[in-house]
Amino acid sequence: MLKILKYSFFDLIRSRWSYVYFAFYLLLGFVLLFLNNDLSKAIITLMNVIIMLVPLIGTIFGVMYFYNSKEFTELLLAQPLKRTSIFVGQYLGVAISLALSLALGLGIPFAIYGLFASTAIWNFTLLLVTGVFLTFIFTALAFNIALSNENKIKGFGYAILMWLFLAVIYDGIFLISLIIFQDYPLDKLSLGMSMLNPIDLSRILILLKLDISALLGYTGAIFKKFFGSNFGVIISFLMLFIWVALPILRIVFKAKKKDF
């Protein structure tokens, strides 16, 4: 699996799209730091970009890499290699290369600016960690969709629809539910629905650590009470780990059962 991971990683690192992805975050970091004297404001702006863009890029790259390397994958399947090693290795290669582009692209300008001598380093670290989690989560979801659909058009369509649902539509359903059931206790409903969406969970964690939970509306006090505690943070990261682990387990299961 390590050889396949290494091949997939360097294959993507040599891709021009990886350089474009890296250069985008590098330029974004320098521009935001040039325009904002306050690091916290720059981190908030970055959060809005990362929460939406990282899942989209992870989804597109995951599906695109799977379909583009299909012939090579079939060649590997003819060799005495485990199916799980092939697909998990490819997934990790894609996810790690994207996460590295994100971390370096944002880390370099903030390091030059002197972030590591600032108290905002912990907020920035949390931003990068959640970005890496979202990369691994949505790349895994994309691989699952590609494994389940031979047709490229269907695969890309379902992948974009999945991202659109979790990034936009889910929040609309969430807000409508809060309005409809506003006469009832909403503590458990709000917490439960937030944990069922990795994008919402990541956004809440960052907002609370930046101490701007008022932006979360009238449920902000509930989130502050739970996610603001050490127990809440541990549970949140545990949920993000589960969001990574479950799609990987399904990749393993699907790879064993799928007839290539």
C-alpha positions as CSV (number, residue, x, y, z in Angstrom):
1,M,0.0,0.0,0.0
2,L,2.9,2.4,0.8
3,K,4.2,2.1,-2.8
4,I,0.8,2.9,-4.3
5,L,0.4,5.8,-1.8
6,K,3.9,7.1,-2.8
7,Y,3.1,6.8,-6.5
8,S,-0.3,8.5,-6.2
9,F,1.2,11.2,-4.0
10,F,4.0,12.1,-6.4
11,D,1.8,11.7,-9.4
12,L,-0.5,14.4,-8.0
13,I,2.4,16.6,-6.7
14,R,3.8,16.7,-10.3
15,S,0.3,17.7,-11.6
16,R,-0.1,21.4,-12.5
17,W,-3.4,21.5,-10.7
18,S,-1.6,20.8,-7.4
19,Y,0.6,23.8,-8.1
20,V,-2.4,25.9,-8.9
21,Y,-4.1,24.8,-5.7
22,F,-1.0,25.6,-3.7
23,A,-0.4,28.9,-5.4
24,F,-4.0,29.9,-4.8
25,Y,-3.7,29.6,-1.0
26,L,-0.2,31.1,-1.0
27,L,-1.5,34.2,-2.9
28,L,-4.7,34.3,-0.7
29,G,-2.6,34.2,2.5
30,F,-0.3,37.1,1.4
31,V,-3.3,39.2,0.1
32,L,-5.3,38.8,3.3
33,L,-2.3,39.6,5.5
34,F,-1.5,42.6,3.4
35,L,-5.1,43.9,3.7
36,N,-5.7,43.0,7.4
37,N,-3.6,44.1,10.2
38,D,-5.6,41.9,12.6
39,L,-4.7,38.2,12.3
40,S,-8.1,37.2,13.7
41,K,-10.0,38.9,10.9
42,A,-7.7,37.2,8.3
43,I,-8.4,33.9,9.9
44,I,-12.2,34.5,9.8
45,T,-12.0,35.3,6.1
46,L,-9.9,32.2,5.5
47,M,-12.4,30.2,7.3
48,N,-15.2,31.3,4.9
49,V,-13.0,30.3,2.0
50,I,-11.8,27.0,3.4
51,I,-15.1,25.7,4.7
52,M,-16.6,25.9,1.1
53,L,-13.6,25.5,-1.2
54,V,-11.7,22.6,0.5
55,P,-14.6,20.2,0.4
56,L,-15.3,21.1,-3.2
57,I,-11.7,20.6,-4.3
58,G,-11.4,17.3,-2.4
59,T,-14.6,16.0,-4.0
60,I,-13.5,17.0,-7.6
61,F,-9.9,15.8,-7.2
62,G,-11.1,12.5,-5.7
63,V,-13.5,11.7,-8.4
64,M,-11.3,13.0,-11.2
65,Y,-8.2,11.0,-10.0
66,F,-10.2,7.8,-9.7
67,Y,-11.7,7.9,-13.2
68,N,-8.4,9.1,-14.8
69,S,-6.4,6.3,-13.3
70,K,-8.9,3.6,-14.0
71,E,-6.8,1.8,-16.6
72,F,-3.7,1.9,-14.3
73,T,-5.9,0.6,-11.5
74,E,-7.1,-2.3,-13.7
75,L,-3.4,-3.1,-14.4
76,L,-2.7,-3.1,-10.7
77,L,-5.6,-5.4,-10.0
78,A,-4.1,-8.0,-12.4
79,Q,-1.0,-8.1,-10.1
80,P,-0.8,-10.1,-6.9
81,L,-1.8,-7.1,-4.8
82,K,-4.6,-6.7,-2.3
83,R,-7.5,-4.6,-3.6
84,T,-7.7,-2.7,-0.3
85,S,-4.1,-1.7,-0.6
86,I,-4.6,-0.4,-4.1
87,F,-7.7,1.8,-3.4
88,V,-6.8,2.9,0.1
89,G,-3.3,3.7,-1.1
90,Q,-4.7,5.8,-4.0
91,Y,-7.1,7.6,-1.6
92,L,-4.3,8.4,0.9
93,G,-2.1,9.7,-1.9
94,V,-4.7,12.1,-3.2
95,A,-5.8,13.3,0.3
96,I,-2.3,13.8,1.6
97,S,-1.1,15.7,-1.4
98,L,-4.2,18.1,-1.2
99,A,-3.7,18.5,2.5
100,L,0.0,19.3,2.1
101,S,-0.8,21.9,-0.6
102,L,-3.3,23.5,1.8
103,A,-1.0,23.5,4.8
104,L,2.0,24.8,2.9
105,G,0.1,27.4,0.9
106,L,-1.4,29.0,4.0
107,G,1.5,28.2,6.4
108,I,4.2,30.0,4.4
109,P,2.7,33.5,4.3
110,F,1.6,33.3,7.9
111,A,5.0,32.1,9.0
112,I,6.7,35.0,7.1
113,Y,4.2,37.5,8.7
114,G,5.2,36.3,12.2
115,L,2.2,34.3,13.2
116,F,4.3,31.9,15.4
117,A,5.1,34.8,17.6
118,S,1.4,35.7,18.0
119,T,-1.3,34.3,20.2
120,A,-3.4,33.7,17.1
121,I,-1.3,30.7,16.2
122,W,-3.8,28.4,18.0
123,N,-6.7,29.7,16.0
124,F,-4.7,29.3,12.8
125,T,-3.7,25.8,13.8
126,L,-7.3,24.8,14.4
127,L,-8.2,26.3,11.0
128,L,-5.6,24.1,9.3
129,V,-6.5,21.0,11.2
130,T,-10.2,21.3,10.3
131,G,-9.2,22.0,6.7
132,V,-7.1,18.8,6.6
133,F,-10.0,16.9,8.1
134,L,-12.4,18.2,5.5
135,T,-9.9,17.2,2.8
136,F,-9.7,13.6,4.0
137,I,-13.5,13.4,4.5
138,F,-14.6,14.7,1.1
139,T,-11.9,12.9,-0.8
140,A,-13.0,9.6,0.8
141,L,-16.7,10.4,0.0
142,A,-15.7,11.1,-3.6
143,F,-13.9,7.8,-3.9
144,N,-17.0,6.1,-2.6
145,I,-19.1,7.7,-5.2
146,A,-16.7,6.9,-8.0
147,L,-16.5,3.3,-6.8
148,S,-20.2,3.0,-6.9
149,N,-20.7,4.5,-10.4
150,E,-19.0,3.2,-13.5
151,N,-20.4,6.1,-15.5
152,K,-18.2,9.2,-15.2
153,I,-21.0,11.7,-15.8
154,K,-23.1,10.1,-13.1
155,G,-20.1,10.0,-10.7
156,F,-19.3,13.7,-11.2
157,G,-22.9,14.6,-10.9
158,Y,-23.5,12.7,-7.7
159,A,-20.2,14.1,-6.2
160,I,-21.2,17.7,-6.9
161,L,-24.7,17.1,-5.6
162,M,-23.2,15.6,-2.4
163,W,-21.0,18.7,-1.9
164,L,-23.9,21.0,-2.7
165,F,-26.2,19.2,-0.2
166,L,-23.7,19.3,2.7
167,A,-22.4,22.9,1.9
168,V,-25.7,24.7,1.1
169,I,-28.9,22.7,1.2
170,Y,-28.3,21.1,4.6
171,D,-28.1,24.5,6.2
172,G,-31.4,25.5,4.7
173,I,-33.1,22.3,6.0
174,F,-31.5,23.0,9.4
175,L,-32.8,26.6,9.6
176,I,-36.3,25.6,8.4
177,S,-36.4,22.9,11.1
178,L,-35.4,25.4,13.8
179,I,-38.1,27.8,12.6
180,I,-40.8,25.1,12.4
181,F,-40.0,23.6,15.8
182,Q,-39.1,26.9,17.6
183,D,-41.7,26.2,20.3
184,Y,-39.9,23.1,21.3
185,P,-36.6,22.5,23.1
186,L,-34.0,22.6,20.3
187,D,-30.8,21.9,22.2
188,K,-30.4,18.2,21.2
189,L,-31.7,18.8,17.7
190,S,-29.2,21.6,17.0
191,L,-26.2,19.7,18.4
192,G,-27.2,16.5,16.6
193,M,-27.8,18.1,13.2
194,S,-24.5,20.0,13.5
195,M,-22.6,16.8,14.1
196,L,-24.2,15.1,11.1
197,N,-22.5,17.6,8.8
198,P,-18.7,17.9,8.9
199,I,-18.8,21.4,7.3
200,D,-21.1,22.8,9.9
201,L,-19.1,21.0,12.7
202,S,-15.9,22.6,11.4
203,R,-17.4,26.0,11.1
204,I,-18.8,25.9,14.7
205,L,-15.5,24.8,16.1
206,I,-13.6,27.7,14.5
207,L,-16.2,30.3,15.3
208,L,-16.3,29.3,19.0
209,K,-12.5,29.4,19.3
210,L,-12.5,32.8,17.7
211,D,-15.0,33.8,20.4
212,I,-17.6,35.1,17.9
213,S,-20.4,32.6,18.7
214,A,-22.9,35.4,18.4
215,L,-22.7,34.8,14.6
216,L,-24.3,31.5,15.1
217,G,-27.7,33.1,16.0
218,Y,-29.9,32.3,19.0
219,T,-28.5,28.8,19.3
220,G,-25.0,30.2,19.8
221,A,-25.4,29.9,23.6
222,I,-26.1,26.2,23.2
223,F,-23.1,25.6,21.0
224,K,-20.9,27.7,23.3
225,K,-21.9,25.7,26.3
226,F,-21.2,22.3,24.6
227,F,-18.5,22.9,21.9
228,G,-16.7,25.6,24.1
229,S,-15.9,23.0,26.8
230,N,-13.0,20.6,26.6
231,F,-15.5,17.7,26.4
232,G,-17.3,19.3,23.5
233,V,-14.0,19.8,21.6
234,I,-13.0,16.2,22.1
235,I,-16.4,14.9,20.9
236,S,-16.2,17.2,17.9
237,F,-12.9,15.9,16.8
238,L,-14.0,12.4,17.5
239,M,-16.9,13.0,15.2
240,L,-14.5,14.3,12.5
241,F,-12.4,11.1,12.9
242,I,-15.6,9.0,12.5
243,W,-16.4,11.0,9.3
244,V,-13.0,10.0,8.0
245,A,-13.1,6.4,9.2
246,L,-16.5,5.4,7.9
247,P,-16.0,6.3,4.2
248,I,-12.6,4.6,4.3
249,L,-14.2,1.4,5.7
250,R,-16.7,1.6,2.9
251,I,-13.9,1.9,0.4
252,V,-12.4,-1.3,1.8
253,F,-15.8,-3.1,1.7
254,K,-16.7,-1.9,-1.8
255,A,-13.3,-2.7,-3.2
256,K,-13.5,-6.3,-1.9
257,K,-17.1,-6.8,-3.3
258,K,-16.9,-4.9,-6.6
259,D,-16.5,-6.8,-9.8
260,F,-13.9,-5.0,-12.0
